[in-house]
Amino acid sequence: MSINRRDFLKTTAGSAAVASTISIFPEDVEAKIGELKYEGETGKWMSSTCQGCTSWCPIQGLVVDGKVVKIRGNPNSPSAGRICPRPHLALQQVYDPDRVKTPLKRTNPKKGKGIDPKFVPISWDEAINTIADKIMGLIQTQETHKFLLMRGRYTFMNEIMYGTFPKLIGSPNNISHSSICAEAEKFGRYYTEGMWDYADFDLDNTRYILGWGTDMVSSNRQTPWFMNQQGYVKDRAKITCIDPRLSATAAKADRWLPIIPGTDSALAVAIAHVILSTGKWNKSFVGDFTDKVNYFIPEKEVPTEIEVEGKVIPVVFEEKHTYGVIAWWNLELKDRTPEWAEKLTGISAKDIKEVAKEFAEAGSRAISWVTPGASMQIRGAYASLAAHALNGLVGSVDAVGGILQGSSVPYEKAPDLKPYLPAEFEAALKQKKIDQRGTKKLAAINKKTGGGVVTQQVADSILTDKPYDIKVAIGYWNNFTFSINGADVWEKAMEKLPFYAHITTNLAEMSMYADIVLPAKMHLFERYGFVTNKQNLHSYMSIHQPLIKPYGEAKTDETEVPFLIAQALAKKGFDGPLRYYQDNFKDPETGKVPETAEEFDLFAVKFLTKPVWSGASNEKGDTINSWNELLEKGVWKTKKYKPGKKIDNFKTETKKFEFYSETLKKVMIEHAEKNKITVDEAFEAVNYTCRGELGFVPHYEEPVRHGDEKTYPFIFAEHRSRLNREGRSQNCPWYYEIKDVDPGDVAGKDVTKINPLDGKKLGLKDGDKIKITSPQGNIESEVKLWEGVRPGVVMKCYGQGHWAYGRVGSEVFGSKPRGDNNNKLHAFDFERLSGATPRHGGNSRVKIEKI
């Protein structure tokens, strides 16, 4: 994607001309980008990282006269220096004139949607002391557990703000956004092969990709690498996309299966049925019957013995690198024929058989690519489990051309906190977490009962004071009022919260309920940090560093802000956090103790990344021998991963790839015992229909949909844009100008896609205004009649609908959104096994009215 610098200046400056209805924005644009010169000047390319999605790609910015004017991929990146449109949009983010410039204080005690907070600028000293006084109040009343830290996106400097700060002030409540991201997706990998993480893929050698709700060129992990590879993959492999929407990837795929949302588990087990019943499983990986006869006969269990010529002979299946394939067939697969699945999924039995045959014939070079589209559903855990289990059947797990766990990147962990915790914090830190994880109805079994997070539940917990009331909260890089199902529930919760401080680049919906707003540095251009990730068979560390001076008085959320609070607390008589930070995060090169927030910011990132830049990891990957060299290169990557290392060494109970998950069985027994119920009662409590042994194999679960079909005849589904910087690019004019890069969408608008057959029944034509209503709430939109959406499904892109964030992102800042927010329609419900927020799968039915 190429964007002219002159157009950038013109477009961005134009954003300042949009009128404001609330006197938060300055009349004069502070970022005077229109005065910059570029043509003919020499700049310097500096390395940093884009976090516009979870690909976390290394980038470089061209800095001219103290301003960043152009973005490109870092040539040292494992993605071969490729990037997508998102980093380009970040230029308009960093120079957004609507950014928060200085700390703000609320002067209107009344909170609510559309209510002007009447923010006034204050000093950093006043803002930090206000927060510190609130924390000291909790310490003095022995209520430190009533402090809440909410994290959205993050760098790995979250070891400071998220990992240590709440504990240092006596609270167990560090709440991540993870469960609104992809926890149900990880569920399938963990309970088959013991990996709670994102996967890597050997695209150079694959021969088949079966994509479950994935639009690989737009909105999935490794986006730039897949964009680079798609043409080559097409030359040697087949791609099948399973998605109710004709995505950019589906448009170029060999086959598009427009599935009925929420029925992915039915399709997955039907494919597995075909692979086994036709004898096409990978026998070198899975194993085989000793007599070479295929006993996977539809609608029949595999017998334990047979009679041959009057003799009873045992039926033996010798499994090699897997566990429980016979149990899986007998408990679930035997009856899951393509004809059965056709009625549920809307995909023909013929197509199911053909896809299963193609996928199986590609063998260990086939990838069943599971994403949130198939798993972030109310009963999505088993869809994830079933779709990922297909990799086991064809032996593509940890195989050339298959799906891989990859290597790890070395970095330091935060030092031990215990010496800095007063004895009186012991009871507070043992308090239950506010998100109620591990309880009967919210299992969140990330590796163990209650091991995950249930971000969405926090809103309800605040409203009900269960397990206790929250009195003080801080949020950073988050906007849960906008980004989580049941937006109205979060709005009510934020109204009730007694004190909230928001660290943010822009005044977002969550900021409008804040008592203190702190301006944050923009991750790509203004701060230090680092992340680790994987692409192209390499795991890597990518650095953040300041390319330019920060806007206004912005500071780093994960390091500078907690250090400033620690300093203020020390002056008020509580010095534990400050002692911890100063004792443990000295400059690794000079030994200097951090005295200022800026020094702590730098010393902390140097400390945590030292295993890479000190040269200690050179044998594991790239050669880097100094801190400055890491800043210059921007990336350290491992040697290319060699598939096969994990075989028979998976982190499961059996060390095998588990079709019958002994790992899940163990955790569910522990969860049931903890809650003093049976395992069957535990499954019932988390809204799953399985009972007994069925719960430990991948199986079909009927989708849950809020709203009866008669009143709400359509299934609502959403997709992601290749322009969405996780909902943070909606104050960028470029976002709207080129929105039609997303198939079915229209530049400058936020349309709802409806199949023309449905449009005809409703008497709708392109451009008609409609009201969409679910049992949770309603939104208004504009119709786009489009053949690329399955009949009976209403499809809309997530991302627009901000009533706060800036003068471009909303029609009337503070009250009237530009477009509308899908989360007003999504039911406030959960995928309760993983704790995930079900943003896909058609969890809500809707009705449509012309307005």
N, C-alpha and C positions, 0 to 999 in steps of 0.2 A: 504494500500500500504506500503510495507516494503522495505527500501533501506539501504543497508549495508554501514556503515560509511567509511570503507576502500575503497569501490568503489566510494563513494562520493569524497574522497580526490583525488583518481586517476583520475576520470572523470573531476573534476573541474580544477585540475592542468593541465590536457591535453588541456583545452580550451585556455590556455595561449600560446600554441605553434602555434596557427593559425597565419599566416603571416598577417601583416598590410601593406597597400599601401599608407596610409597617416600618416604622422609622428605625430599623436595625441597620440598614445598609447606609454607608456614607454617600453623600451626593457626588463627591469626587472619587473617581476610581483610583485606588491606592497603587495597584500594580500598573505602572505607566508603560505598558508594553508597546503601545503605539509609537513610542519614541525610539525604539531599538533600531539599530542598523544591523544588517546581516551581509548583504551582497558584497563580495570582495574582501571580507574580513576573515582572518584565520582563527579557528577555534581549536579547542582541545577535546578529544573524546575521553570521557570519564565513565567508569563502570558502576553499575548499580543493578537493581532488581525490580522487575515489574511484579506486583501482586494484584493485578486486575482480575485474576482468576487463580485457581489453585495449580496452574502450571508453574508459576513462580519462575519465570524465565529470566536469565541474565540478559541485561541490556547495556547499551552505552548511550550516553547523552552528549551531544556536541555543545560545549559551553563557549559562548562568544561574549566577551565583555561582561562577564558575570551573569549571563542569562543562558539558559538551556534553550536551544532553538531547533533541535532535531533529534530523533531517536532512531537507533538501529539495534539489531541483535548483536550480542557480544560474540565475536568470532571464536572465543574460547568455550562457548557453551556446547553442551552435548547435542543441542538442537541444531547444530551447524550454523549458528548465528541467525536463525530464523525467528521472526516474531509475527504476531497477528495485529489487528488494528488497535487493540486495547492500549498498548503503551503510547501510541500516537495521541489518543484522546487524553492521556495524562498531562499533556502539555497544556490543555485548556483547564484541567483541574488545578494545577499548581499556580497558574496565573489567573485563576478565577477571582474577579473582584469582590465576590460575595463571601469569600473566606473570612473566618473569624480572625480578627487582627490582634485583639487584646483580651485579657480575661473579662468576663461579664458577670454581673450580679443581677439576680431577679429582684425587682421591686414590687411586683404585683403578686401578693400571696395567693391569689386564686389561680388554680391550674385547670386546664382543660383544652380540648381541641378547639382551635380558633380563638383562644384567649391570648391577647398580647402579654408576654411576660414582662414587658417594660424593662428590658435589660439596660443596664448602665455600665460603662467601662469602669474597671477598677484595676488596681495594681496587682502584680503577681503576689506580693507580700500579703495583701489583704485576702486574696483568693485562697492562698495556701494556708494561711492562719485560720480562715473560716473552716476549712476542711479539717485541719488539725484539731481545732477546738471541738468539733463534732466527734472526732475519734477519741479525744481525751475524755469526753463526756461518757462514752461507752466504757472506757477503761475504769473510770471512777465509780461507775454503777455496776461494774462486773457484768456488762452486757456486750462484750466484744463480739460474741457470735452473731449479734444483730447487725454486723457490718457485712455488706455484700459488694463484691467486685465482679463486674460483668465484662467479659472480653469478647470482642468480635474477631475480626481478622487480626493477625499478629505476625511479628517476626519471631525468631528464636530468642530474642531478648526478652520474651515473655517469661523467661526464667526469673526475671526481677519482679516486674509488676504483678504478674499472674501467679507465678510459682512461689514467691517468697513473701511479698508484701502483706497479703491478708493474714498469713500465719504469724508473721512478726508482730501484728497488732491483735492477735488472739481470735481470728475468725477462721472457720472451716469453709467459708463460702466464697471460693473462687469458682465462678461459673463461666464455662466456655460456650462459644457458639457452635461447637462441634456437632451437636445433634441436629442442627438445622442444615448441616452440610452433607454428610455422607455416611453416617454411622451404620445405617441399615445395609449399605453397600458393602462395608467392611465385614459385616456379620457373616455373610456367605463364605468369604475367604477364611475367616478365623475358624469357623466351626467345620471346615473341611480340611484345611491345611495349616491352621495355626498362625495365620498372618493377619493381624489387625492393622492394616495399612493399605495404601494405594499400590496398585500393581505396576510393573513395567511390562513392555511388550516387544517382542523381537520382530519388528515390522520388516526388517531386511529379508527375513526368511519365511515369513508366514505365507500360507496358501489359502486361508479362509478366515474371514472375520464375521462373526455373528454378533451384531451390535444391539444390545438391549437398551433401547431408549437413549442411545448415544448419538450425538451429532459431532463426530470427532474433529471436524474442521472448524467448529464454532464454539463449543461450550463444554468440552471435556478436558481431562488432564492430558498433557503433552500436545496441546493444540498446535503450536507451531511445528513440532516435529511431524505430526500427522499431516499437516498441510504440505510440508515438504515432501513427504513420502507417498501421499495418496496416489499420485500418478504412477509411481513405480509399483505400489501394491496392486493397483488395477491391472498392470501388465502381467502379473504373475499369480494373482489371487482373485478370489471372488469375495464380494462384500454383500452381506444381507443386513438391512436395517429394519429393526422391529420398532415401530413408532407410529402412533396415530396421526402424526403430522409428517408431511413430505419435507424433511429437513434438507439443508444444503448437502449433507453427506448422502442422504437417501436419494436425492435427485441424481447423484452420480453412481449410485450403487448398482449392483447386478440385479438386486431384488429388494423391493420394498414391501414389508408386511404391515399394513395399517391395522394394528391390533386394537381391540377394545381396551381402553385403559384399565389397569388393575388386574388383568388376567394373565400376566406374564408367567406366573407359576404353572398355570395349566399348559401353556405352550412348551415350557421347558421340560416338564415331565413327559409330555407327549413325544417330544424329540428324543428324550432318553429311552422311552418305550420302543421307538422305532429302531434306534441304534442297537439295543440289546436283542430285540426280537428278530432282527435281520442278521444278527451275528457280526455286526460291523464295529464292535468295540475294539479298542487297542489291546490285543491280547498280550503283547510284550510288556505293557504297563499294568493292566488290570489283572490279567491271568486268564485261565480257561478251565472248562470242565476237563477232567482227566481223560474221559473217553471221547473227547472232541465232538460230542453231540450237544447241540444247542437246546437246553431245557427252558430257555426264556420264551415260553409259548403264551401268546396273548390270552388273558383271562384265566390263566392257570398258575398256581404257585410252583416254584421249582421243587420237585419231590426230594425227599431225603434219601429215598431208595427206589429202585425199580426191579421188576422181575424179568429176567432174560433166560429163556429156555429152562424155566422152572427154578431158576436160582435167583435169590434176592441179592441184588448188588447195590451197594451204597452209591449215591450220586455225590461226587466230590468236585468242588470248584477250588482250584488252587490259586488263591490271590497272591499277587506279587508285591506291588507297591501301593495297593489300596486295601480298604477294609470295609466289609459289609455290603458288597454289591448284591448278594442273594437276599439279604434282609430288605434292601431297598426295593428290589423287584417284588418280593412277596407282600410287603406292607403297602406299597403304593403303585408301582409302575405297571403291574400286570394288567390293570384295568384302564390304564390311561392311554387309550388308543387315539390316533389322529381324528377319527370320527367323533369321539367324545369331546376332544379339545376344540373341534371346529365350532360346535354349538356355543361354546363359552367365549372363545377368543375372536370369532369372526374371521379366522384364517382357515382357508379350505384344507381339508385333509390331504388333498393332492400336494399343496404347497408344503405342508408340514413334512410329508414323506420325502419330498425332493430336497428340502433344506437339510433334513436329518442325514440323508444319503450323502449330499455334498460335503457337509461338515465332517462326517465320519471318515469319508474317503481322504480328506486332507490330513487325517490322523493327528500326529503330534505337532503338526504345523498349522493347526486350527486354533482360533482364539474365540472363546465365548466371553465377550467384553461386557461386563456387568457395570451399570452406572445407576445414579439416583433415579433415573426415569423408570427403571423397573423395580426399584427396591424402596424408595422413600414413599411407601404406601402404608396404610393402616395395618395391613397384614403382609408387609413387604419383606420381612426377614426370610421367609421361606421361598419367596421369589428369587431373592439373592442367592440363597443356598442352592436352589434347584438349577439356576442358570450357571452358577460357577461349577457345580458338580459335573456339568457337561465336559469341562476341561479335563476332569479326571477320567471320564469314559474314553476319551480319545487320546489320553496320555500327553496332553500339551502343557501340563503343569511342570514348570522348571525345565522346559525342553526348547531346543532350537526351533525357532519359528512360532513359539507359544507364548504363554503368560508366565511372568517371572516375579519373584520376590525382590531380587536385586541385592546389592551390597548396602552397607551402612556408612555414614560419614562420621568421622571422629570429631567431637567437640566436647568441651568441658561442661559439666553439670554444676548447678549452683551448690556451693558448700553447705555443710550441715547447719541447720538452724538451731538445734536443740540448746547449745550453750547460750543462746541469746533470748530464750523464751523464759519469762518468769513463771514460777510455779503456779501462780493463780490462773495462767492460761490453759493449764492442762485439761480442766473440765470443759472449758469453752471450745477447745479444739476437738473434743470428742462429741460435741453436739451434732445432731443430724444435719445434713446439708439441706439447704432451703428447697432444692429441687425434688426432694423426696425420692431420690434414686434408691433402688434396692427394696422398695416397699412392694407390697402384694400386687398393686396395680401398675407399678412402674418399675419393672425388673431391671432395665438398663444393664444387661449382662455383658458388658465389655470385659471379657476374659474372666470376670467373676461377678457375682451378684452385686449390683450397685456399683460396678466398676466404670460405668459410663456416666454421661451427663444428660439431664432432661431439661434443656434450656427453656423450652416452651412452658414448662410447669411453673417456672419462677413467677410468672404473672399471676397465676391462680393462687400460689402460695402467699404472695403479697396481699392479695385481696382477702384471703381467708385467715391470715395469720397462722398458717400451719406449715411447719411445726411450731413456728413462733413468728413474731412480727419483726420486720426489718425497719431499722431506724435511720441508717446511713448507708448510702450506696454510691459507688463510683463506676462509671462505664467508660470504656475507650474503644475506639475504632468499631463501634457498634451502633445499630439503629433498630433495635428489636421491635419498636413500635410500628415500624414499616415492614420489617423483613420476616416476620414470623406469622404463621397461621392465626387467624382470629385477631386481626389488628385491633378490633374494638376492645378485646380483653386487656391487651397491653395498654391501651389508652386509659382505661379505668384504673389499672394497677399503678401507672405512673402518676395519675392524679392523687392517689392515696399515699404514695411514698413520701415520708416526712422530709427527707433531705436527699438530693441527688446532685452529683457533680458529673458533668459530661466533658470528656476530652475529645475534641473533634476538629476537623478542618473546616467544616461548614455547619451552620445551624440546621440540624436535621430534626426530624419529628421528635426524637427522644430529647433533643436539646430544649425543645419548647416546654418541657416539664421540669427542666433543671433549675436548681437554685444558684449554681455556679457553673459557668461554661469556661473551659480552658482551651486556648488555641493550640492545635497539634501541628507538628511538622508533617509535611506530606512525604509518605514513605519512599517514593521513587527518587526524589531529588534533594531532600533537605535533612536527612537524618542518618545516623549509623544504625546498623543491624545486620543480620544475616539470616538465611533460611537454608534448609537442605531439602532436596527432592530427587527425583529420578526421571530420566528420559534416555532412550536410545541405548539401553544396557549399561548406562553409567549412573551412579548416584553422585550428587554434587553439592557443594556449598557455594552459594552465591551471596555476595556482599552487598550491603547498602552503605552508601557514604554520601555526605553532603556534596552535591554538585554546584549548588548555589546557596546564597544566604537565605535563611528562612523568612517567610512572609510575616511581617509585623513582629510580634513578640512570641511566636510559636515555639513550643518546646516538645521534646520527644516524650511521648506518652509512657513508654515502657521503662524508661531509665531516669530521665531528668525529673519528671513529676514525682515519682516515689521518693527520690533522693531529697527533693525540696520538702516534701511532707515529713520525711525522717528528720531533717534538720529542724523543722518547726516543732516537732514532737520533743526533740531533745531539749530545746529551749524551755519547753513546758514541763520538763522533769521526767520524760520517758525516752531514754536514749538507746534502747535495744536495737531498733531498726538501723539507726545511724552507725552504731558500733559494728553491726553485721556488715553493712555495705563498705565501711571504711577498712575494716580488718581484712576483708576477703577479696575486694576488688581493686587492688593496687595496680598500677601500671606494670605489666609483666616485664617491660624492658628496663624501666628505671627504678621500680619499687616505690614510686611516689604514691602517697595516700591521696585519694580524691577529696578535695576541699570544696569544689563547686559542682553544680549539676552538670556543667559542660565536661569537666574532667571525668566525672563518674560515667557519663554517657560513653566517652571514648575508652576509658580504662576497662569498663565492663565488657564491651564488644571485643576488645583485644584479649581479655582474659578467656572468654568463652571460645574464641576461635583459635587460640594458641596452638592446639594440636595440629592445625593445618599450616599456619604461617611460620611456625618454628622449625619446620623441616622434619618434624618427628613422623610425619605420615607420607613422606616422599616415596617410600617403597610400595605404598598402597595405591598411589595414583600420581597426579601431577607433581612436578617439582616446584615448590615454593619455599623460600628460605628467609622471608622477612615480612613484617607487617605491611611495609610499603609495597612489596611485590604483590601481596594479596589484593591491596587496593588497586594496583595498576592492572592486574589481570582480571580481577573481579570474580573469578571462578576457580575453584579447585574441584576436580572430578576424580573418581576412582578409576582404576583400570577397568576395561570392559568386562562385564560379568560373564562368566562361563557357565552356561546352564548345566544342571545336573547335580549341583552341590547339595540341594535340599532333599533329594530323593531318599526315602527311608529315614530321613532325619527331620521330618516336619514337626513342628511344635504342637502336636496333638497327643492325646493320651496313648495312642497306639504307635506313634511315629510315622504312621502311614497317612495317605490321603483318605479321609473318612467319608464314605457314603452313609454309613450308619455312624453317627457322631457320638462316640464315647465321650468326647470333650464336652459337647453340649449336654449330654446326659448327666455328667458329673456336676456341671454348673447348675443345671436345673434342680438337681437333688439338693444341692447346697442352698439354693434360693428358696426352695420349698421348706426345708428344715428351718432356715432363718425366720421365715414368716409363719411357721407352725401350721403348715397346710400340706396336702399331698401334691405330688407333681401334677396330677390331672387338675386339681383345683388351681394350681399355679398357672397352667395354660389357660384355664377358663378366665382367671382374673386379668390376664393380659390380652383378652379378647381374641384368642385363637380357638379354633374348633377341634384341633387334634387332641387325642387322648392316647394314653399308653405309649407303646413303642413307636407309633407313627410320628410322635413329636421329635424323634431323633433322626429322622431321615428327611431329605428334601421332598416336599409334597405340595399338592394344590390346596390353597385356602381361598374360599369364596371372598371376593372383595367386599369391603364395607363401604357403603355409600350413604352419606347423610342426605335425607330427603327422599320421599316416596316418588316412584316413577310417574305416577299419574299427575301429581302437582308439579314436579320438577322433571320434565321429560328428557332433558339433555344432560350429558356427562361433561363436567367442566375439566379441562386440562390446560396445562401451561408449558411453555418452553423457555429456553434462555437465548439471549441475543449474543452474537459475537462482539457486540459493542458494549455490553454490560460490564462495567468494572465493579461487579458485585453490587449493583444498585447505586454506585457512587459517580457514575458518568452522566447522570441525568440533568446536570446543570451546564452541560457542555453543548454549545450549538451544533457542533459536528455530529453529535449523537442523532439529532433529529434530521439533519440534512441528508445523511446517508443511511437512515434506518431501513431503507428498502433493500439493503444487502441481505437482510434476513428474509428468506422465501416467504411470500404471502403478506409481508408487512409493507407499509406505505411511508414514504419519507414525510417527516413532520407530524406524524399522527401516531395514535395508540389504538390500533384497530383490533377488533375481535373477528377471527376467521370462522366462517360457517360454510359448510358444504352447500353448493347451489341448490341441491335437492331439498335441504332443510330450509334454505332461504325462500324457496318457492312456496313451501307449505306455510311459512309464516308471513308471506307477502312482503318480504324484505328485498331491497336492492342495495347495491353498493352505496355507501355513504349515509345510509339511514342511521339515525340515532336510536340506541336501544338502552333499556334498563335490564341488567342481568341480576337475578335474585337467587340466592341459595338460602338454606335454613340459617346460615351464619350471618348474612348481611347482603348488601347489594352494591353494585357499581354501575356507572354509566359509560357507554362506549360508542364506537362507530363500527358499522358492519363492513366487513370485506368478504364477499362471496368468493370462495376459492376451492378448487377441486382437490387441493393438497391437504385437506383435513377430512378425516373419516366421517361419514354421515352419522348423526346422533351425538357427535362430539363438538363442543364449543371450545375453541382454542385461542389462547391469548398469550402474548409474550409477557414475561415478568420484568419489571424494572421501572415502568413509569407509574405515575400516580402519587408523586411526592406533593404533599401540601406544605412541606418545608424542605429546604435544601438550597434554595436560591431563586433568583428572579427568572431564570430560564426554565428550571425544573417544575415550577408551579405557575399557574395562571394568576393567582392572587396569593402571594407568599403569606403563609400562616393560616390559610383557610381553604383556598380552592386549588385542587391539584391540576396538573396538566396530564391528561389521561386519567387512569384510575388504577388502584392497587389491588392485584389479585388476592392478596391476603385478607381482604375484607370478605371474600367468598369462601376461602378454604376453611373447613371445619376446624375448630379448636379441639383436635384429637391427636393421638399419638400412635406411633409404631412402638408398642410397649416393651417388646423384648430387648431392643437396642436402645430405646429412649428417643428414637429419631422423630423428627417432625415430618409428617406425611404430606409433602408438597406436590406429589405426583400420584398417579394411579386413579384419578377421578374420584377422590374421597367425597366430593360434594356434587350433588345433582343441582341443576339450575333451571329456571324458567326465563323466557325472554319476552319482553314487551317493547313494542315500538313506542318511542316518545317524540 
